[in-house]
Amino acid sequence: MAEGDESGRTAVGPDRADRTAEGHQASRTAVKPVTVWAVIGGALLVLQLYVWIRWITGPYFARVPSGPDDPPLYMKIPLVANAAIAWIGLPIALWWFIIRPWRRDRRPSLDGIIMVSTGLMFFQDPLLNYLNTWCTYNTWMPNRGSWSSDIPGWVSPEVPGHQVVEPLLTNVPGYSFGNLLFLILGCWVMRKIKARWPGVSNLRLIGLIFGFNFVIDFILEGLVFLPIGFYVYPGAIRSVSINAGTYYQWPVYEGLMWGGVLTALCCLRYFTDERGRTIAERGLEHVRGSVAKVEITRALAIFAAVSACFFFCYNLPAQWVAMHADPWPADVQKRSYLNGGICGDGTDAPCPNPVLPMPTKRSGHITTDGHLVLPDGAHLPTTVPFAPSR
């Protein structure tokens, strides 16, 4: 038996004690995951505020008209009802998920932070069109254009008054408490699955909830939002789309991508530690400072994790999809309220088509009669002859 004191407990020698103290010191000074997540979240928030300020104070903060056509009544009624329900539900959600638990616990709840984070996640909504326009919103709804062209490096061609819009009346509440409700539903389903099959592995559980979210997305988008003309996917790859060739075509990969976002967010909310903390909050107990500093760190970390779910599960793969988009269906092109005045009738630009060069904000474009139009002041590049060998 090792040398010990009279009680029989092993004595800790000087070397071991020093190593233990050094270990605790290293644990306190090492960068914790929550700190990394919080720094990313803070940087994202600064970027979003910068872009939104540029948009509000710039030329793109302008209404995009719906053109000569109006949506039919079967679109108008559900579009107005959708916006009304969203704004009736928003103050209720603010009270239930943010104000009520904050008053009770003197700190924001996980669901409250997720609700704010998914609301801020709305910033990424235009990014699916970053390289090429393959999704558009209905411009009949109230809008002030979009901040897309103020996002650093934006590629798709846009001009003020002619762009894909962001319908604020529906998307602001929809992204915030609307997504949170689906996460609550998804986590409830995960708990029911776990209760029914206690031995189910986490990987299988994630696969099952992914299938559930895929079906939910098809019901919401394929059967509701697309038929009422809330938005459309004119650049969808038709060979893997349901109702291909119509204005309400639903690409199957949309369900895979958005189902992936919902699944990742459900996992973030479901898989918490014994303290109820998400993976982004690990190490929060080592954050020193006031209660406000700790809670701000926590909120920024969760916001970063929520944003990562959207970016990596949807907007990153969406760029590949955009580069392989099919021609816009005639059923979309004939409806002026669905194209934002960016192409087709009334413009000199044909709608995106894989047989045409893909224009950018800095390039010229091919007109509907086949001519090349360069940006103002631009000239065709000259050919530089090869230099003779020396």
C-alpha positions as CSV (number, residue, x, y, z in Angstrom):
1,M,0.0,0.0,0.0
2,A,1.2,3.5,-0.9
3,E,2.5,5.7,1.9
4,G,-0.5,7.3,3.6
5,D,-1.8,9.1,6.6
6,E,-3.2,7.5,9.8
7,S,-6.7,7.3,8.2
8,G,-5.4,5.0,5.5
9,R,-6.0,7.6,2.7
10,T,-3.2,7.9,0.2
11,A,-1.0,10.9,0.7
12,V,-0.4,13.2,-2.2
13,G,3.2,13.8,-2.8
14,P,4.6,17.2,-3.7
15,D,5.1,16.3,-7.3
16,R,1.6,15.0,-7.7
17,A,0.1,17.9,-6.0
18,D,2.0,20.3,-8.2
19,R,0.8,18.5,-11.3
20,T,-2.8,18.5,-10.0
21,A,-2.6,22.3,-9.4
22,E,-1.1,22.8,-12.9
23,G,-3.9,20.8,-14.4
24,H,-6.5,22.9,-12.7
25,Q,-4.8,26.0,-13.8
26,A,-4.6,24.8,-17.4
27,S,-8.3,23.9,-17.2
28,R,-9.1,27.5,-16.2
29,T,-6.9,29.2,-18.8
30,A,-7.6,26.9,-21.8
31,V,-9.9,28.4,-24.4
32,K,-13.4,26.8,-23.9
33,P,-15.7,25.8,-26.7
34,V,-18.3,28.3,-25.5
35,T,-15.8,31.1,-25.9
36,V,-15.0,30.1,-29.5
37,W,-18.7,29.8,-30.4
38,A,-19.4,33.2,-28.7
39,V,-16.6,34.9,-30.7
40,I,-18.0,33.5,-33.9
41,G,-21.5,34.6,-32.9
42,G,-20.3,38.1,-32.1
43,A,-18.6,38.4,-35.4
44,L,-21.7,37.2,-37.3
45,L,-23.9,39.7,-35.4
46,V,-21.5,42.6,-36.3
47,L,-21.6,41.5,-39.9
48,Q,-25.4,41.3,-40.0
49,L,-25.8,44.7,-38.4
50,Y,-23.3,46.2,-40.9
51,V,-25.1,44.7,-43.9
52,W,-28.6,45.6,-42.6
53,I,-27.5,49.2,-42.0
54,R,-26.0,49.5,-45.5
55,W,-29.3,48.1,-46.9
56,I,-31.6,50.5,-44.9
57,T,-29.5,53.5,-45.8
58,G,-28.8,52.5,-49.4
59,P,-30.6,52.3,-52.8
60,Y,-31.7,48.7,-52.4
61,F,-34.1,49.6,-49.6
62,A,-36.9,50.1,-52.2
63,R,-40.1,48.3,-53.0
64,V,-39.9,45.9,-55.8
65,P,-43.3,46.2,-57.7
66,S,-45.3,43.1,-58.7
67,G,-45.5,44.2,-62.3
68,P,-48.6,44.2,-64.5
69,D,-50.1,41.0,-63.0
70,D,-51.7,40.5,-59.6
71,P,-51.9,37.1,-57.9
72,P,-55.3,35.3,-58.1
73,L,-57.6,35.4,-55.1
74,Y,-56.7,31.8,-54.1
75,M,-53.2,33.2,-53.5
76,K,-54.0,36.6,-52.0
77,I,-56.3,35.2,-49.2
78,P,-53.8,32.7,-47.7
79,L,-50.9,35.1,-48.1
80,V,-52.7,37.8,-46.1
81,A,-53.9,35.2,-43.6
82,N,-50.4,33.9,-43.2
83,A,-49.0,37.3,-42.4
84,A,-51.9,38.1,-40.0
85,I,-51.4,34.8,-38.1
86,A,-47.7,35.3,-37.9
87,W,-48.0,38.8,-36.3
88,I,-50.7,37.7,-34.0
89,G,-48.5,34.9,-32.8
90,L,-45.3,36.9,-32.4
91,P,-46.2,38.8,-29.3
92,I,-47.6,35.6,-27.7
93,A,-44.4,33.8,-28.5
94,L,-42.3,36.7,-27.1
95,W,-44.2,36.5,-23.8
96,W,-44.2,32.7,-23.6
97,F,-40.6,31.9,-24.6
98,I,-38.7,35.1,-23.6
99,I,-40.5,37.4,-21.1
100,R,-42.2,34.8,-18.9
101,P,-39.2,32.5,-18.3
102,W,-36.9,35.5,-17.8
103,R,-39.2,37.0,-15.1
104,R,-39.4,33.5,-13.5
105,D,-35.7,32.5,-13.6
106,R,-34.0,35.9,-13.9
107,R,-32.2,34.6,-16.9
108,P,-33.1,33.9,-20.6
109,S,-34.3,30.4,-21.3
110,L,-32.8,28.1,-23.9
111,D,-35.9,28.3,-26.1
112,G,-35.9,32.1,-25.8
113,I,-32.3,32.3,-27.0
114,I,-33.1,29.9,-29.8
115,M,-36.1,31.9,-30.9
116,V,-34.0,35.1,-31.1
117,S,-31.2,33.1,-32.9
118,T,-33.5,31.7,-35.5
119,G,-35.0,35.1,-36.0
120,L,-31.5,36.5,-36.6
121,M,-30.8,33.4,-38.8
122,F,-33.3,35.1,-41.3
123,F,-30.3,37.1,-42.4
124,Q,-29.1,34.1,-44.4
125,D,-32.3,33.6,-46.3
126,P,-31.1,35.3,-49.5
127,L,-27.9,33.3,-49.6
128,L,-29.3,30.4,-51.6
129,N,-29.2,32.8,-54.6
130,Y,-25.7,33.9,-53.9
131,L,-24.2,32.6,-57.2
132,N,-27.3,32.2,-59.3
133,T,-31.0,33.1,-58.9
134,W,-33.1,29.9,-58.5
135,C,-35.6,30.9,-55.9
136,T,-37.9,34.0,-55.8
137,Y,-40.6,35.4,-53.4
138,N,-43.9,36.8,-54.4
139,T,-43.5,40.6,-54.9
140,W,-47.2,41.3,-54.4
141,M,-46.5,41.1,-50.6
142,P,-45.2,44.3,-48.9
143,N,-41.5,44.5,-49.3
144,R,-38.5,46.8,-49.2
145,G,-36.3,44.8,-51.6
146,S,-33.5,42.9,-49.9
147,W,-30.1,43.3,-48.3
148,S,-28.6,40.6,-50.6
149,S,-26.5,42.9,-52.7
150,D,-24.9,44.4,-49.6
151,I,-23.6,41.0,-48.5
152,P,-19.9,41.0,-49.2
153,G,-19.0,39.2,-52.4
154,W,-22.6,38.9,-53.7
155,V,-22.5,37.5,-57.2
156,S,-26.1,37.3,-58.7
157,P,-27.0,40.3,-60.8
158,E,-29.4,42.8,-59.1
159,V,-30.4,46.4,-59.3
160,P,-32.6,48.4,-57.0
161,G,-36.2,47.7,-57.6
162,H,-35.4,44.6,-59.6
163,Q,-34.3,41.8,-57.3
164,V,-35.5,38.8,-55.2
165,V,-37.3,40.4,-52.3
166,E,-37.5,39.5,-48.6
167,P,-41.1,39.6,-47.3
168,L,-40.5,41.0,-43.8
169,L,-44.1,40.7,-42.6
170,T,-44.0,36.9,-42.8
171,N,-40.4,35.9,-42.6
172,V,-39.4,37.8,-39.5
173,P,-42.0,36.0,-37.3
174,G,-41.8,32.9,-39.4
175,Y,-38.1,32.4,-38.9
176,S,-38.2,33.3,-35.2
177,F,-41.1,31.5,-33.4
178,G,-42.2,29.5,-36.4
179,N,-39.0,27.6,-36.5
180,L,-38.9,27.2,-32.8
181,L,-42.3,25.6,-32.8
182,F,-41.1,23.0,-35.3
183,L,-38.0,22.4,-33.1
184,I,-40.3,21.8,-30.1
185,L,-42.4,19.4,-32.1
186,G,-39.3,17.6,-33.4
187,C,-37.8,17.2,-29.9
188,W,-41.2,15.9,-28.7
189,V,-41.1,13.3,-31.5
190,M,-37.5,12.3,-30.5
191,R,-38.6,11.8,-26.9
192,K,-41.5,9.7,-28.0
193,I,-39.2,7.5,-30.1
194,K,-36.8,7.2,-27.2
195,A,-39.6,6.2,-24.9
196,R,-41.0,3.6,-27.3
197,W,-37.6,2.1,-28.2
198,P,-35.2,2.9,-25.2
199,G,-32.3,1.1,-26.9
200,V,-32.4,3.1,-30.1
201,S,-29.0,4.6,-30.9
202,N,-28.4,8.3,-31.2
203,L,-27.5,7.9,-34.9
204,R,-30.7,6.0,-35.6
205,L,-32.7,8.6,-33.6
206,I,-31.2,11.4,-35.7
207,G,-32.1,9.4,-38.9
208,L,-35.7,9.0,-37.8
209,I,-36.1,12.7,-37.0
210,F,-34.5,13.6,-40.3
211,G,-37.2,11.6,-42.1
212,F,-39.9,13.2,-40.0
213,N,-38.6,16.7,-40.9
214,F,-38.3,15.8,-44.6
215,V,-42.0,14.9,-44.6
216,I,-42.9,18.1,-42.6
217,D,-41.1,20.2,-45.2
218,F,-42.9,18.5,-48.1
219,I,-46.2,19.1,-46.5
220,L,-45.5,22.8,-45.7
221,E,-43.7,23.8,-48.9
222,G,-44.9,21.3,-51.5
223,L,-48.5,21.4,-50.5
224,V,-49.0,24.8,-48.9
225,F,-46.4,27.6,-49.4
226,L,-45.6,26.9,-53.1
227,P,-49.2,26.4,-54.3
228,I,-50.3,29.7,-52.6
229,G,-47.4,31.5,-54.4
230,F,-45.6,32.6,-51.2
231,Y,-42.3,31.7,-53.0
232,V,-41.2,29.5,-55.9
233,Y,-38.2,27.5,-57.1
234,P,-38.1,28.4,-60.8
235,G,-34.5,27.1,-61.1
236,A,-35.3,23.7,-59.6
237,I,-33.7,20.6,-61.2
238,R,-36.8,19.2,-62.8
239,S,-35.7,15.5,-62.9
240,V,-35.7,15.4,-59.1
241,S,-38.8,17.7,-58.5
242,I,-42.4,17.0,-57.8
243,N,-44.9,18.9,-60.0
244,A,-41.9,19.7,-62.3
245,G,-42.5,22.4,-64.9
246,T,-45.2,24.2,-62.8
247,Y,-44.8,27.4,-60.7
248,Y,-45.2,25.2,-57.5
249,Q,-42.5,22.6,-58.4
250,W,-40.9,21.2,-55.3
251,P,-37.3,19.9,-55.6
252,V,-36.7,16.9,-53.5
253,Y,-33.3,18.2,-52.4
254,E,-35.1,21.1,-50.8
255,G,-36.6,18.7,-48.3
256,L,-33.2,17.1,-47.8
257,M,-31.5,20.5,-47.1
258,W,-34.2,22.1,-45.0
259,G,-34.9,18.8,-43.3
260,G,-31.2,18.8,-42.5
261,V,-31.4,22.3,-40.9
262,L,-34.4,21.3,-38.8
263,T,-32.7,18.1,-37.7
264,A,-29.5,19.8,-36.8
265,L,-31.4,22.4,-34.7
266,C,-33.5,19.6,-33.1
267,C,-30.2,17.9,-32.1
268,L,-28.8,21.1,-30.7
269,R,-31.9,21.5,-28.5
270,Y,-32.4,17.8,-27.6
271,F,-28.8,16.6,-26.8
272,T,-28.0,18.7,-23.7
273,D,-25.9,17.8,-20.7
274,E,-27.1,17.3,-17.1
275,R,-27.3,21.1,-16.7
276,G,-29.5,21.5,-19.7
277,R,-26.7,23.0,-21.8
278,T,-26.2,22.6,-25.5
279,I,-23.0,21.6,-27.1
280,A,-22.3,25.2,-27.8
281,E,-22.4,26.1,-24.1
282,R,-19.8,23.6,-22.9
283,G,-17.3,25.3,-20.7
284,L,-19.7,28.1,-19.7
285,E,-18.9,27.5,-16.0
286,H,-15.4,28.7,-16.6
287,V,-16.5,32.1,-18.0
288,R,-15.6,34.7,-15.4
289,G,-17.4,38.0,-14.9
290,S,-20.8,39.3,-14.2
291,V,-24.1,37.4,-14.8
292,A,-24.7,39.7,-17.8
293,K,-21.3,38.7,-19.4
294,V,-22.0,35.0,-18.8
295,E,-25.5,35.2,-20.4
296,I,-24.3,37.3,-23.4
297,T,-21.5,34.7,-24.0
298,R,-24.1,31.9,-23.8
299,A,-26.5,33.7,-26.2
300,L,-23.8,34.5,-28.7
301,A,-22.6,30.9,-28.6
302,I,-26.0,29.5,-29.3
303,F,-26.6,32.0,-32.0
304,A,-23.4,30.9,-33.7
305,A,-24.4,27.2,-33.5
306,V,-27.9,28.0,-34.9
307,S,-26.4,30.0,-37.8
308,A,-24.0,27.1,-38.5
309,C,-26.9,24.7,-38.8
310,F,-28.5,26.8,-41.5
311,F,-25.2,27.6,-43.4
312,F,-23.7,24.2,-43.5
313,C,-26.9,22.1,-44.0
314,Y,-28.6,24.4,-46.5
315,N,-26.8,27.4,-47.9
316,L,-23.5,25.7,-48.7
317,P,-25.0,22.8,-50.7
318,A,-27.5,25.2,-52.2
319,Q,-24.6,26.8,-54.2
320,W,-24.0,23.5,-56.0
321,V,-27.8,23.3,-56.8
322,A,-27.8,26.9,-58.1
323,M,-25.0,26.2,-60.5
324,H,-27.0,23.2,-62.0
325,A,-30.4,25.0,-62.2
326,D,-32.8,24.1,-65.0
327,P,-34.5,26.7,-67.2
328,W,-37.3,28.7,-65.5
329,P,-40.7,27.2,-66.4
330,A,-43.1,29.3,-68.5
331,D,-45.6,28.9,-65.6
332,V,-43.3,31.2,-63.6
333,Q,-42.2,33.5,-66.3
334,K,-45.7,34.5,-67.2
335,R,-46.5,35.7,-63.6
336,S,-44.8,39.1,-63.1
337,Y,-45.3,38.9,-59.4
338,L,-43.0,35.9,-59.1
339,N,-39.9,37.2,-60.9
340,G,-39.2,40.5,-59.2
341,G,-38.6,42.3,-62.5
342,I,-35.2,40.7,-62.9
343,C,-35.8,38.9,-66.2
344,G,-38.3,38.0,-68.9
345,D,-41.1,40.2,-70.3
346,G,-40.6,43.9,-69.7
347,T,-36.8,43.5,-69.5
348,D,-34.0,42.9,-72.0
349,A,-32.7,40.0,-70.0
350,P,-33.8,36.4,-70.5
351,C,-34.5,34.4,-67.3
352,P,-31.7,32.1,-66.2
353,N,-31.1,29.2,-68.5
354,P,-28.1,26.8,-68.6
355,V,-27.6,27.4,-72.3
356,L,-26.7,31.1,-71.6
357,P,-23.6,32.4,-69.8
358,M,-24.3,33.0,-66.2
359,P,-24.2,36.8,-65.5
360,T,-22.9,38.4,-62.3
361,K,-23.2,41.8,-60.8
362,R,-20.0,42.9,-62.5
363,S,-20.5,41.3,-66.0
364,G,-22.5,42.1,-69.0
365,H,-25.5,39.9,-70.1
366,I,-27.0,38.4,-73.2
367,T,-30.2,40.2,-74.2
368,T,-33.4,38.4,-75.3
369,D,-32.4,39.1,-79.0
370,G,-29.0,37.6,-78.5
371,H,-26.8,40.7,-78.1
372,L,-24.2,41.2,-75.5
373,V,-24.7,44.3,-73.3
374,L,-21.7,45.3,-71.2
375,P,-21.9,47.4,-68.0
376,D,-21.7,51.2,-68.4
377,G,-18.2,52.3,-69.3
378,A,-17.0,48.7,-69.8
379,H,-15.3,47.4,-73.0
380,L,-14.6,44.0,-74.3
381,P,-11.1,42.8,-73.2
382,T,-8.5,42.9,-75.9
383,T,-6.4,39.9,-76.9
384,V,-2.8,40.1,-75.9
385,P,-0.5,38.5,-78.5
386,F,2.0,35.9,-77.4
387,A,5.5,37.4,-76.8
388,P,8.2,36.0,-79.1
389,S,10.7,33.7,-77.3
390,R,13.8,35.5,-76.1
